[in-house]
Amino acid sequence: MLIKRAIAYGDLVVLLHSKSTKKDLGLAVVDIFRLENGKIVEHFDVVQSVPEKTANGNTMFDVSNEK
């Protein structure tokens, strides 16, 4: 797992990370956690395969506008 972004706001923490596989480009994963008293009380996730080519030409993780 390689964390690409981490966001904390109030009682929420969001992680964007990738999971690599040897067969393909891997997975893009977003985990959303809600915490109370320092403990995770809720967890949601979204998982998507990383495509070889995207419609807009951007990668799933590079947010820079530099070409």
C-alpha positions in Angstrom: 0.0 0.0 0.0 1.3 3.4 -1.0 -0.6 6.4 0.5 -1.0 9.2 -2.1 -3.1 11.7 0.0 -4.3 12.0 3.6 -7.0 14.4 4.7 -8.2 15.1 8.2 -11.1 17.3 9.0 -12.9 17.3 12.3 -13.7 13.7 13.2 -13.1 12.4 9.6 -9.9 11.0 8.0 -9.7 10.2 4.3 -6.9 8.2 2.7 -6.2 7.8 -1.0 -3.8 5.0 -1.7 -2.8 2.4 -4.2 -2.4 -1.3 -4.0 -0.1 -2.9 -6.5 -0.5 -6.3 -8.1 1.8 -8.1 -10.4 -0.9 -8.8 -13.0 -2.1 -5.2 -13.7 -1.7 -1.6 -12.7 -3.3 -2.3 -9.3 -6.2 -0.6 -7.4 -7.0 2.9 -6.4 -8.6 2.9 -2.9 -10.3 5.6 -0.9 -10.8 4.9 2.8 -13.0 7.2 4.9 -12.9 6.9 8.7 -14.9 8.6 11.4 -13.3 8.7 14.8 -14.6 9.2 18.3 -12.3 9.5 21.3 -9.3 8.4 19.1 -11.1 5.2 17.9 -12.5 4.3 14.5 -16.3 4.1 14.8 -17.2 4.0 11.1 -15.3 3.0 7.9 -16.3 3.2 4.3 -14.2 2.4 1.2 -14.2 2.8 -2.6 -12.1 0.6 -4.8 -11.4 0.9 -8.5 -9.0 -0.7 -10.9 -6.3 1.6 -12.2 -6.8 1.9 -16.0 -4.0 1.8 -18.5 -5.5 4.9 -20.2 -7.9 7.5 -18.9 -10.4 9.7 -20.8 -8.8 13.0 -19.8 -5.1 11.8 -20.0 -4.5 12.3 -16.3 -3.4 9.5 -14.1 -5.5 8.6 -11.1 -3.0 10.0 -8.7 -1.1 12.8 -10.3 -3.0 16.0 -9.8 -0.4 18.4 -11.2 -1.3 20.4 -14.2 2.2 20.2 -15.6 2.6 18.4 -18.9 
